């Protein structure tokens, strides 16, 4: 027994530190090499041990003050409030692993994205993106169409940045939450009214922003149920900018990102509430339906007749510098009274949502769905559909919209849109004439709404 304990002691005190040092040295070299290739470097804050970040957050003056207020208001010992705050901190703070992100997450996201969709890069303001200060904190602000957004954007940004997502409670299930946390994402309770939780979350977000962590947030706060772009919720945005000091703090640069899909996997689930209000029917998900759907798609894939889910497109808009925006507005958010500060953050949110909306790509299904809805129940030949769509494209482009034309062939783009809608039985075809199915107009409206804000 003495020999066993001596061996354990030698291993713990002599061999283990050397092994850890060896692997840490290799990891640091790998990260240094990655930073030479990434446009947005991995910041040291992101590589800090999780326990160190938790301790740093717990001893933040604002958190300590919030703990004392919580203890007083709820008539509980201070130690109980401190334990509750620590629980929130452990729930929020991620554990970033470069291996998990680059070896697993990016490869997985690339495989899934390309297997399900024809992925395309739409508009990108390259000159403005290159001009971003390397020391600035970059925040990607994105419209939220699908849970595929996380995967698609991770794939599209893999060669430029490591993204730290704000993820909702849906992902807090074992073992998914451990995988997501290892990729640098932090969890948030979107509708929590607990002041202590909100203060802990606010201080972590501010701490990460101040230290230059590249983040990706969805200002809408959740998936769009009707397909239309929603107003920004100001929670996370307010945490990032509320006490920003343009004189001393590093700049925060927001990059608007527009996503669109020819088919959103959750479209029927998202529109089910409106569908029930209109028809009285509820869309139900069952294991049998999922297995039947999977088997059908596998059969089509083996037969070479699976067209995937059409196109998925990502566009990157013109960056918005927080310092530049504040200079333009002639304000300093830190010095404003709370009510005025909220109004200015709301104005910033509107500016960012306008930027997002302007770069949302127009895809074939969105175009053709709009044409069918404008036609009502009228039957149209393929030639007539194409004629109307070409006119619609001209109007959109004249209004500054970014229309993605696959293969630079408008004729093919319209045919692809008609094919997708016909395969999904949203549109009927007989004797060369097409018309929208009356009981599927809600889903057609969902796809048309993705570009409704771009209409002249």
WOWOCOR-V461731 format. One record per residue. N is the residue number from 1. RES is the residue in one letter. PHI is phi in whole degrees, -180 to 180 (NA if undefined). OMEGA is omega in whole degrees, 0 to 359 (NA if undefined). Layout:
n-><N N>
res-><RES RES>
phi-><PHI PHI>
omega-><OMEGA OMEGA>
//
This chain:
n-><1 2 3 4 5 6 7 8 9 10 11 12 13 14 15 16 17 18 19 20 21 22 23 24 25 26 27 28 29 30 31 32 33 34 35 36 37 38 39 40 41 42 43 44 45 46 47 48 49 50 51 52 53 54 55 56 57 58 59 60 61 62 63 64 65 66 67 68 69 70 71 72 73 74 75 76 77 78 79 80 81 82 83 84 85 86 87 88 89 90 91 92 93 94 95 96 97 98 99 100 101 102 103 104 105 106 107 108 109 110 111 112 113 114 115 116 117 118 119 120 121 122 123 124 125 126 127 128 129 130 131 132 133 134 135 136 137 138 139 140 141 142 143 144 145 146 147 148 149 150 151 152 153 154 155 156 157 158 159 160 161 162 163 164 165 166 167 168 169 170 171 172 173 174 175 176 177 178 179 180 181 182 183 184 185 186 187 188 189 190 191 192 193 194 195 196 197 198 199 200 201 202 203 204 205 206 207 208 209 210 211 212 213 214 215 216 217 218 219 220 221 222 223 224 225 226 227 228 229 230 231 232 233 234 235 236 237 238 239 240 241 242 243 244 245 246 247 248 249 250 251 252 253 254 255 256 257 258 259 260 261 262 263 264 265 266 267 268 269 270 271 272 273 274 275 276 277 278 279 280 281 282 283 284 285 286 287 288 289 290 291 292 293 294 295 296 297 298 299 300 301 302 303 304 305 306 307 308 309 310 311 312 313 314 315 316 317 318 319 320 321 322 323 324 325 326 327 328 329 330 331 332 333 334 335 336 337 338 339 340 341 342 343 344 345 346 347 348 349 350 351 352 353 354 355 356 357 358 359 360 361 362 363 364 365 366 367 368 369 370 371 372 373 374 375 376 377 378 379 380 381 382 383 384 385 386 387 388 389 390 391 392 393 394 395 396 397 398 399 400 401 402 403 404 405 406 407 408 409 410 411 412 413 414 415 416 417 418 419 420 421 422 423 424 425 426 427 428 429 430 431 432 433 434 435 436 437 438 439 440 441 442 443 444 445 446 447 448 449 450 451 452 453 454 455 456>
res-><X X X X X X X X X X X X X X X X X X X X X X X X X X X X X X X X X X X X X X X X X X X X X X X X X X X X X X X X X X X X X X X X X X X X X X X X X X X X X X X X X X X X X X X X X X X X X X X X X X X X X X X X X X X X X X X X X X X X X X X X X X X X X X X X X X X X X X X X X X X X X X X X X X X X X X X X X X X X X X X X X X X X X X X X X X X X X X X X X X X X X X X X X X X X X X X X X X X X X X X X X X X X X X X X X X X X X X X X X X X X X X X X X X X X X X X X X X X X X X X X X X X X X X X X X X X X X X X X X X X X X X X X X X X X X X X X X X X X X X X X X X X X X X X X X X X X X X X X X X X X X X X X X X X X X X X X X X X X X X X X X X X X X X X X X X X X X X X X X X X X X X X X X X X X X X X X X X X X X X X X X X X X X X X X X X X X X X X X X X X X X X X X X X X X X X X X X X X X X X X X X X X X X X X X X X X X X X X X X X X X X X X X X X X X X X X X X X X X X X X X X X X X X X X X X X X X X X X X>
phi-><NA -61 -64 -65 -66 -65 -65 -63 -63 -62 -63 -70 -94 -117 -77 -59 -60 -66 -66 -62 -62 -62 -72 -65 -65 -65 -64 -63 -64 -63 -67 -61 -68 -62 -64 -75 -100 -82 -69 -115 -65 -76 -78 -55 -56 -70 -96 -69 -57 -60 -63 -64 -66 -63 -62 -62 -70 -66 -100 -69 -55 -67 -69 -60 -63 -66 -62 -65 -65 -62 -63 -69 -68 -100 55 -126 -60 -60 -63 -67 -64 -64 -64 -66 -64 -65 -61 -63 -63 -65 -70 -84 -71 -84 -124 -77 -128 -61 -63 -63 -71 -87 -88 -112 -62 -67 -69 -63 -65 -65 -63 -65 -61 -77 -76 -91 -127 -92 -84 -137 -90 -88 -77 -149 -84 -62 -64 -68 -67 -68 -83 -66 -60 -59 -89 -75 -84 -102 -125 -83 -110 -132 -74 -110 -101 -155 -69 -69 -56 -60 -70 -63 -71 -60 -66 -70 -101 -60 -87 -116 -159 -102 -98 -105 -86 -95 -110 -75 -69 -58 -92 -88 -129 -78 -96 -60 -64 -68 -66 -65 -64 -69 -91 94 -80 -121 -90 -134 -93 -64 -114 -73 -103 -73 -60 -66 -62 -65 -71 -64 -63 -60 -69 -67 -61 -66 -64 -65 -66 -64 -90 86 -71 -73 -122 -133 -129 -111 -60 -68 85 -179 -71 -73 -83 -110 89 -85 -71 -105 -65 -75 -91 -100 -58 -63 -60 -64 -62 -72 -115 -58 -109 -71 -110 -65 -81 -120 -79 -69 -67 -113 -114 -96 -110 -68 -126 -110 -116 -153 -133 -73 -148 -94 -61 -97 -58 -73 -67 -66 -93 -64 -64 -67 -63 -68 -64 -84 -107 84 -94 -112 -81 -115 -102 -133 -61 -61 -65 -65 -65 -64 -63 -64 -64 -64 -67 -66 -63 -63 -65 -67 -84 73 -114 -91 -94 54 -107 79 -99 -123 -131 -125 -125 -115 -91 -75 -62 -117 -81 -65 -62 -65 -65 -66 -65 -66 -82 59 -137 -131 -55 -65 -95 -84 -61 -58 -66 -68 -62 -62 -62 -71 -65 -63 -65 -63 -60 -65 -61 -68 -67 -64 -64 -64 -60 -70 -111 -64 -70 -92 -110 -53 -66 -62 -61 -69 -61 -63 -64 -66 -69 -65 -82 67 -97 -66 -81 -134 -78 -61 -62 -68 -61 -66 -62 -66 -67 -61 -65 -64 -62 -60 -64 -64 -64 -66 -91 92 -75 -103 -93 -89 -104 -58 61 56 -129 -64 -61 -66 -59 -67 -60 -65 -65 -62 -61 -62 -71 -71 -63 -90 62 -86 -128 -98 -137 -155 55 83 -116 -123 -154 -75 -70 -61 -84 -118 -67 -63 -72 -61 -65 -58 -76 -68 -67 -65 -123 -63 -73 -95 -66 -60>
omega-><178 179 179 180 178 179 178 179 178 180 184 187 186 187 184 179 179 178 178 179 181 182 179 179 178 180 180 177 180 180 177 178 178 182 177 182 182 176 179 187 172 184 180 180 183 182 180 179 184 182 178 179 178 179 180 180 183 181 173 183 181 179 178 178 179 177 181 178 180 180 181 183 183 178 178 177 180 180 178 178 179 178 178 178 179 176 178 181 179 179 187 192 181 172 185 176 179 179 181 184 188 182 184 188 184 179 178 181 178 181 183 182 184 178 183 187 164 188 180 171 180 180 175 178 188 183 180 180 179 184 181 177 181 181 182 172 182 178 175 177 196 170 188 181 188 173 173 182 181 184 183 182 176 179 185 183 188 183 184 188 167 187 175 185 166 188 180 185 181 185 183 176 181 359 185 184 179 179 182 180 181 178 175 180 176 186 178 171 191 186 180 177 181 182 181 178 183 179 178 179 181 182 178 180 180 180 179 179 180 182 172 179 178 186 176 183 177 186 181 176 180 181 178 182 180 178 183 177 184 177 180 167 195 183 183 179 179 179 183 192 190 181 181 179 184 182 187 185 173 184 173 183 179 178 177 180 178 179 172 183 170 175 174 186 183 190 182 177 182 182 186 181 178 180 179 179 183 188 183 180 178 176 181 177 178 179 180 179 181 180 179 179 180 181 180 180 177 178 179 180 180 179 181 182 179 182 186 182 180 186 169 188 180 177 180 185 181 182 177 178 180 178 180 180 180 177 179 180 181 181 169 187 184 185 184 170 188 182 179 179 179 179 181 176 176 177 176 178 178 178 181 179 175 177 178 183 183 183 176 185 174 185 184 183 178 180 186 177 179 180 179 179 178 180 183 179 184 176 182 172 179 179 181 178 181 180 179 182 179 178 179 178 179 180 180 181 177 179 176 180 178 182 178 179 180 178 183 184 182 180 179 181 180 179 179 178 178 181 180 183 179 179 179 177 172 179 178 179 177 178 176 179 184 174 181 176 185 184 178 182 178 180 174 179 179 181 177 181 181 180 185 181 180 182 178 NA>
//
